[in-house]
């Protein structure tokens, strides 16, 4: 199978991809350009690395990596797609076998739920949602937090598996997360959590719909009141430049404490970008960026594509 493209992109509960003027415009324009490229390449499958925000995965049993190998269902939070996605069990199973042989031990899900952290970029890049999706969740909210170097190496193993797949077709890899932002902590180890919140993070699966309603209402109220989030624009731009030049060594050397200090609680999600870059195996060719305080996130988009197939 051919690996024909890479897209790394931020997601946000507050995003609006309708054509806009203002702070978000550079990001929105970049996403539309990426979508045009994806439409021209017509990939047969999207392999999407991203986080979960305790809507499908809980800390009663949290894997570092989990590959969706069969059914894939969108949670539908923040107006993201809800319901079943097309999937590719043949390729997903092959990837799982190959990364195991390469020394990685991901969890496997035959009935995997995804929230906006994975489904938003899919909807942006293939709005008709007809392209099959293989989701790969990377733990980014609390331990286990695989090192950034481990995420990049894991992604490289996934990319090797895609290229080794004996079937014909074209795959695109996507990394969804970050950049800098600081949503409420979802780490059970955070001493600032209330007992109620901590219990939800571990045992909240039966209460997930109520939790989601509360989070979405809180987000609406914050936006309505003009609330913003802290963004580390200098760090975000440095990250994107490292991705563009291919000089990832200083990024991969960061520990979790430094990552939290520079990128906030949400900056931990750059693991997904690094896994996608590892799968692609080359630097990003284009990077675009917009700090959008009302979206509480540094919004970045990084892309690389092979030539359009004849």
C-alpha positions in Angstrom: 0.0 0.0 0.0 1.2 3.5 -0.7 1.4 6.2 2.0 0.6 9.3 0.1 0.2 12.1 2.6 0.5 13.5 6.1 -1.7 16.0 7.9 -1.1 17.3 11.4 -3.8 19.5 12.7 -5.2 21.0 15.9 -8.7 20.3 17.0 -10.8 22.4 19.4 -14.2 22.3 21.0 -14.8 25.8 19.8 -13.7 25.6 16.2 -15.7 26.8 13.3 -14.5 25.9 9.8 -16.9 28.2 8.0 -14.9 30.8 6.0 -14.0 33.5 8.5 -12.1 36.7 8.9 -10.1 37.3 12.0 -7.6 35.3 14.1 -8.6 31.9 12.9 -8.4 32.6 9.2 -4.8 31.3 8.6 -5.7 28.0 10.2 -9.1 27.7 8.4 -7.6 28.5 5.1 -4.8 25.9 5.7 -7.4 23.2 6.5 -9.3 23.9 3.3 -6.1 23.6 1.3 -5.3 20.3 3.0 -8.8 19.1 2.2 -8.4 20.0 -1.4 -5.1 18.0 -1.6 -6.8 15.0 0.1 -9.6 15.2 -2.4 -7.2 15.1 -5.3 -5.2 12.2 -3.8 -8.4 10.2 -3.0 -6.9 8.1 -0.2 -8.6 4.7 0.4 -8.1 4.9 4.1 -7.2 7.5 6.8 -5.0 6.3 9.7 -5.6 8.9 12.4 -3.6 9.3 15.6 -5.3 11.3 18.3 -6.4 11.5 22.0 -9.6 10.8 23.8 -11.1 13.2 26.3 -12.6 10.6 28.7 -15.6 9.9 26.6 -14.5 6.5 25.4 -11.4 5.6 27.4 -11.3 5.8 31.2 -8.6 5.4 33.8 -10.0 2.1 35.1 -7.9 0.7 32.3 -6.0 3.2 30.2 -3.7 1.9 27.4 -0.8 4.0 26.1 -1.8 3.1 22.5 -5.0 1.6 21.2 -5.8 0.6 17.6 -9.4 0.4 16.4 -9.4 -2.8 14.4 -13.1 -3.2 13.6 -16.1 -1.1 14.4 -15.5 2.6 14.8 -18.2 5.0 16.3 -18.2 8.7 16.7 -19.3 10.1 20.1 -20.7 13.3 18.5 -19.4 15.8 21.0 -19.1 19.4 20.0 -21.0 18.8 16.8 -18.5 16.2 15.6 -19.7 13.2 13.6 -21.9 10.8 15.6 -22.4 7.2 14.7 -20.6 4.6 12.7 -17.6 5.3 10.5 -16.4 3.1 7.6 -13.4 1.0 8.8 -10.7 -1.3 7.4 -10.4 -4.3 9.6 -8.0 -6.0 7.1 -5.4 -3.2 7.2 -6.0 -2.4 10.9 -5.3 -6.1 11.8 -2.2 -6.1 9.7 -0.9 -2.9 11.4 -1.5 -4.5 14.8 0.4 -7.6 13.9 3.3 -5.7 12.4 3.8 -3.2 15.3 3.7 -6.1 17.7 6.5 -7.8 15.8 8.3 -4.5 15.9 8.3 -4.5 19.7 5.2 -2.5 20.5 2.2 -3.7 22.5 -0.8 -1.6 21.7 -4.3 -2.4 23.0 -6.8 -3.4 20.3 -10.4 -2.4 20.2 -13.0 -4.3 18.1 -15.6 -1.7 19.0 -13.8 1.7 19.4 -15.4 4.9 20.2 -13.8 8.2 19.1 -14.6 11.8 20.2 -13.8 15.1 18.6 -10.1 14.5 19.1 -10.1 12.0 16.2 -13.4 12.7 14.4 -13.0 16.5 13.8 -10.1 16.2 11.4 -11.7 13.3 9.6 -14.8 15.5 9.0 -12.6 18.4 7.9 -10.6 16.4 5.4 -13.2 14.1 4.0 -16.6 15.8 4.7 -18.6 13.0 3.1 -17.2 10.6 5.7 -17.0 7.8 3.2 -13.3 7.1 3.5 -12.6 4.3 6.0 -10.8 5.3 9.2 -8.4 3.4 11.4 -8.2 5.3 14.7 -5.2 5.0 16.9 -5.7 6.5 20.4 -2.6 7.8 22.2 -3.0 8.5 25.9 -2.4 12.2 26.4 -4.4 13.2 29.5 -2.8 11.2 32.2 -0.5 8.2 32.9 0.4 6.2 31.0 2.0 9.0 29.0 4.4 7.4 26.5 7.5 9.5 25.9 7.5 11.7 22.8 10.4 9.6 21.4 8.3 6.4 21.9 5.3 7.9 20.1 7.5 8.9 17.2 9.0 5.4 17.0 5.5 3.8 17.4 4.3 5.9 14.5 7.3 4.8 12.4 6.3 1.2 13.0 2.7 2.0 11.9 4.1 3.6 8.7 6.3 0.6 8.0 3.2 -1.6 8.4 1.1 0.5 6.0 3.8 0.3 3.3 4.2 -3.4 3.9 0.5 -4.2 3.5 0.1 -6.5 0.5 -3.1 -5.0 -0.7 -3.2 -2.1 -3.2 -4.4 1.4 -2.3 -3.4 4.7 -0.8 -3.3 5.7 2.8 -3.1 9.1 4.5 -1.8 9.6 8.0 -3.3 12.2 10.3 -2.1 13.5 13.7 -4.7 15.4 15.7 -4.0 17.3 18.9 -2.6 20.4 20.6 -0.9 22.7 20.1 -0.6 24.7 23.3 -3.8 24.9 25.4 -4.9 24.2 28.9 -8.3 22.6 29.3 -9.3 21.2 32.7 -7.0 18.4 33.8 -8.1 14.8 33.2 -5.2 13.2 35.0 -6.2 11.2 38.1 -2.8 12.0 39.6 -3.6 15.8 39.6 -3.9 16.8 43.3 -6.1 19.7 42.3 -9.0 17.5 41.1 -12.1 17.2 43.2 -13.0 13.8 44.5 -16.1 13.8 42.2 -14.1 14.6 39.1 -11.4 12.0 39.9 -14.1 9.4 40.4 -15.6 10.2 37.0 -12.2 9.8 35.3 -11.8 6.3 36.7 -15.4 5.1 37.0 -17.4 7.4 34.9 -18.4 5.3 31.9 -22.1 5.0 32.9 -22.2 8.8 33.4 -20.5 9.9 30.2 -23.5 11.5 28.6 -24.1 13.8 31.6 -20.4 14.6 31.8 -20.4 15.6 28.1 -23.5 17.8 28.5 -21.8 19.6 31.4 -18.5 20.1 29.4 -20.3 21.4 26.4 -22.5 23.7 28.4 -19.4 25.0 30.2 -17.7 25.6 26.8 -20.7 27.5 25.5 -20.9 29.7 28.6 -17.2 30.5 28.3 -17.4 31.4 24.7 -20.5 33.5 25.3 -18.7 35.4 28.1 -15.8 36.1 25.8 -13.5 33.6 27.6 -10.1 32.8 26.3 -7.4 30.3 27.0 -3.6 30.8 27.5 -1.6 30.0 24.3 2.2 29.7 24.1 2.6 31.1 20.6 6.4 31.1 20.7 6.5 27.4 21.6 3.9 26.5 19.0 5.8 28.1 16.3 9.0 26.5 17.4 7.3 23.1 17.3 6.1 23.6 13.8 9.5 24.8 12.6 11.1 21.6 14.0 8.5 19.6 12.1 9.1 21.5 8.9 12.9 21.2 9.1 12.9 17.7 10.3 15.0 18.6 13.4 12.8 16.7 15.9 15.6 15.8 18.3 14.9 18.6 20.7 11.2 17.9 20.6 11.6 14.2 21.2 13.9 14.9 24.1 11.3 16.8 26.1 10.0 15.2 29.2 6.4 15.4 30.4 7.1 18.1 33.0 8.6 20.4 30.3 5.8 19.6 27.9 3.2 20.5 30.6 5.1 23.8 31.4 5.4 24.9 27.8 2.2 23.5 26.2 -0.2 23.2 29.0 -2.4 20.2 29.8 -3.5 20.1 26.2 0.0 20.3 24.8 0.5 16.7 25.8 -1.5 15.9 22.6 1.4 16.6 20.4 2.1 12.9 20.8 -0.3 12.4 17.9 1.5 14.8 15.6 4.8 13.1 16.4 3.4 9.6 15.7 2.0 10.8 12.4 5.4 12.3 11.5 7.0 9.0 12.4 4.7 7.1 10.1 5.3 9.6 7.3 9.1 9.3 7.8 9.9 12.8 6.3 9.5 16.4 7.5 6.3 18.3 7.0 6.4 20.4 3.8 4.0 23.2 4.8 3.1 24.6 8.2 0.5 27.2 9.1 -0.5 28.6 12.4 -3.0 30.8 14.1 -3.2 31.5 17.9 -6.9 31.7 18.5 -7.6 32.6 22.2 -11.4 32.2 21.8 -10.8 28.6 20.7 -8.4 28.3 23.7 -5.8 26.6 21.5 -2.8 27.3 19.3 -4.2 26.1 16.0 -1.6 24.6 13.7 -1.7 22.6 10.4 1.2 20.8 8.9 1.1 18.9 5.7 3.1 16.8 3.2 1.8 15.0 0.1 3.2 12.8 -2.6 2.6 13.8 -6.2 -0.9 13.4 -7.4 -1.3 9.9 -8.8 -1.8 9.7 -12.5 
